[in-house]
Amino acid sequence: MKYKITRRDFLNGMAIATGTGLLTPAELFAQTSTGGQHVVYPPTLTGIRGNHLGSFETMHALAWGGQKPASHRKLDEHYDMVIVGAGVSGLAAAWFYQKTMGPDAKILLLDNHDDFGGHAKRNEFHHRGRMLLGVGGSVNVDTPSDWSEISKGLLDDLGIDIKAMIANTDEITLLSASDDNLLAFPGPKGHVKVRGKWSQLMLGLGDYESAVRALPLAATEQGKLVELLSGERDYLDDLSLSEKQAYIESVSYAQFLTKRVGLAEETISIFFPVPKLMFGPAGLRVSVMEAFYLGCPGVQGMDWLGKLAAQLLESQMTGSESLYFPDGNASLARLLVHKLIPAVAPDTIGFDDIAVSRFDYAALDQKTHSLRLRLNSTVVGLRETGEDVVTVDYVRDGKAVSVSGDHCVLACYNGAIPYICPQLPERQKEALGYGVKVPLVMTNVLIDNGRAFAKLGGGQVTCPNDPYVVVTTAPATTTGGHQPPRGPDDPMVIYMLGVPSVTSTGIETSHDLLKAARRNVYATTFNTYEQEVREQLQGLLGEHGFNHETDIKAITVNRWPHGYAYEYMSLDDPKWPKGQAPHELGRAQFGRISIANSDSEARAYLDAAIDAGWRAVAEQLAYTQRQG
């Protein structure tokens, strides 16, 4: 189904509505700093965000063609610490270093994007006198009770009140208290939607048979699904216990569903939204065991695995400590920046009002500050020199310049480091290039009101066969002073999580699939993303009075060709001896240079980025002691 794309409400293809009550583009895109300078305010930019135009071209020229400036003008700037990358790991490293060395420590953070936070990206909208927030990347604070003392300590340093976050999360919602969600499938007259507590139904709890019988599937497929969800059949009953163990670790879940359960290829897509959101297109390569740990059915009737399934089910029913800021982990990045450079928001208290604070981006890079954060700066060279310092070359606004520092932390993507720092040993560079980051697309859509979405009757829609596999709302939390929509008549932000599609022949490895998906993300235009958003939302909400041409007021597409850190998968990655895995070899300290990012931990989680920031700083502090 195709829709005519009107440009009436769009400016330069960036989906900024200009209707009554909405700030003008000039007001949204810019702010006047305390020094009178007119600067861009990145959180309100729409269209393509994430890895936006201007953030990747210089690095691609270096990595793909070996192209870099022949010389760099040396600036009269020397720092105690230079940090490449102002994501959570880089910001945490800056905080740990400053906390140890004192407020006078000279620190420079360089980032290739026009905003800080890395994947912890903030999307900010203004409509009908209200500010609305969306999650542009890193989503949640996941089970902080299990974090290391270092990461917990950072939360304390930032004044983050975990108990308050628990109390605030979902305190106010557009919808009823029901935790029902929907499975939705495109049809000739919009989407066919089946409501239910699907996270429980998939594990054989509740009236799963009635829910399955309502799905738009052939009766024979429905019957096989009912039997699968019941957990009463052992699909590997012809194998011994040891053979079962080998099977679930070496066979893909997709093959298990088609060959052992007997489901059609078209049917099994309902089990892959979560694996895809965790592993991108490589989710098709999760093993049976990995799928089981992600909450997929099929092993309940397999001897000892049935007992393990019961334990996992009990754990899932108890729930995990998954906490949310209204703009995802962008608020944590903002708290870090505010702690490091208070002048960006001098009237901001901190945790209590961080979500509604307005940052002065002109204050990020001031000569009078001991710590400076410099955006739109792509590092293309890094080396130890004979003067016992590190020289850092970068390109900003087309100008090639360099600074020096006593130490350097590389808090950027692992895959970029071998090109930035060719001095590293070949084995280390090879290890750094092993993992392929998971491409994802996270889109926020500002709509005029939430009436149509409220009529869906569920807080989340899972769409296995659509470009966006999950459609839900921005976190309805009051944390940080945020005021979420008060009811369905208020404007709201629809949050859509997409996984780039890849055509697979069945012989590709997870690495192959992720690389192909990354190319697709870079090649997809905003017009295509917009078309997909409009078609999917119209199909889901049209029967409830939604009109995409008038109800959509802004679209922000956060594309992450280099998204989540690569986590090893049993079908494609060997089991390395301790200390010999690529992420461990790749993060080795190199004199005055250390590496900090979630890639270096092979874990795509917030605490992994924080722990890596501390490890890198600790390495450099120890280096100073040895040299002194």
Buried (B, 14 or more C-beta within 10 A) or exposed (E): EEEEEEEEBBBEBBBBBEEEEBBEBEEBBBBEBEEEEEBBBBBBBBBBBBBBEEBBEBBEBBBEEEEBBEEBEEEEBEBBBBBBBBBBBBBBBBBBBBBEBEEEBBBBBBBBBBBBBBBBBBBBBBBBEBBBBBBBBBBBBBEBEEBEEBBBBBBEBBEBBBEBBBEBBBEBBBBEEEEBBBBBBBEEEBBBBBBBBBBBBBBBBBEBBEBBBBBEBEEEBBBBBBBBBBBEBBBBEEBEEEEBBEBBBEBBBBBBBBEBBBBBEEBBBBBBBBBBBBBBBBBBBBBBBBBBEBBBBBBBBBBEBBEBBEEBBEEEEEEEBEBBBBBBBBBBBBBBBBBBBEBBBEEBEBBBBBBBBBBBBBBBBBEEBBBBBBBBBBBBBBBBEEEEBBBBBBBBEEEBBBBBBBBBBBBBBBBBBBBBBEEBEEEBBBBBBBBBBBBBBBBBBBBBBBBBBBBBBBBBBBBBEBBBBBBBBBBBBBBBBBBBBEEBEBBBBBBBBBBBEBEBEEEBBBBBBBBBBBEBBBEBEBEEBBBBBBBBBBBBBBBBEBEBEEBBBBBBBBBBBBBBBBBBBBBBBEEEEEEEBBBBBBBBBBBBBBBBBBBBBBBBBBBBBBBBBBBBBBBBBEBEEEEE
